[in-house]
Amino acid sequence: MTKQPQPGDIDYVNLSIPAANEAKKRSHEFSLREIKLQMIWKKTHRDFKGKVEGKRSILVNREGATCLVPLTDLTDEEIERRI
């Protein structure tokens, strides 16, 4: 039984080898970032997180001020500090 293609799946068959390797690398990096964001969300105390317009957000200190930032907008440095 073969798996049916899903929206967002990458068709590796019709890509050149370098393009397929790059697509796999990006897919892995994306999933690794999502795992890290999930860990940050789980570890952050409920007093410091919430949902704004349906997006998960946490309080972050940026340039000396605290602001509410959607998880998807965290920089790589902010993610690494929280893991």
Stockholm file with secondary structure:
# STOCKHOLM 1.0

chainA/1-83         MTKQPQPGDIDYVNLSIPAANEAKKRSHEFSLREIKLQMIWKKTHRDFKGKVEGKRSILVNREGATCLVPLTDLTDEEIERRI
#=GR chainA/1-83 SS CCCCCCTTCCCCTTSCHHHHHHHHHHHHHHHHHHHHHHHHHHHSCGGGEEEETTEEEEEEEETTEEEEEEGGGCCHHHHHHHC
#=GC SS_cons        CCCCCCTTCCCCTTSCHHHHHHHHHHHHHHHHHHHHHHHHHHHSCGGGEEEETTEEEEEEEETTEEEEEEGGGCCHHHHHHHC
//
